[in-house]
Amino acid sequence: MSPSSAEEQTPEKQFAALLAKMPSAQREAYLAQLPKKDTTKDAIVLPQVAAVQVPHLPTRPVTAQPPLVRSVSVPNPQKVRVDQLAIETLRAAFGDHIPEI
């Protein structure tokens, strides 16, 4: 697989292609099962603020240690639920053999 075709085959594009292959009745049934998106946050417009030039950044004290970064992966239960619903709906539409893209 060439690098350009690997970039074109993102999971989102593969999923969109699967949706395009579905008959309209299956697609409507699938879309009806998904939760509606909350678009209220997208409608908020923030005011523009003028940029300010900072003459120089403050110097770190010599004794300062770099911050200790600890990251813990925490699954998002809502995303897990939506993903599982998408998989179940695809299985209902295509059976156990979901077509490759």
Protein Blocks (a to p, Z undefined) as FASTA:
>chain_A
ZZklmmmmgfklmmmmmmmmpcfklmmmmmmmpccddfklmmpccddddddddfbacddd
fklccddddddddddfklmmmmmmmmmmmmmmnombdcdZZ
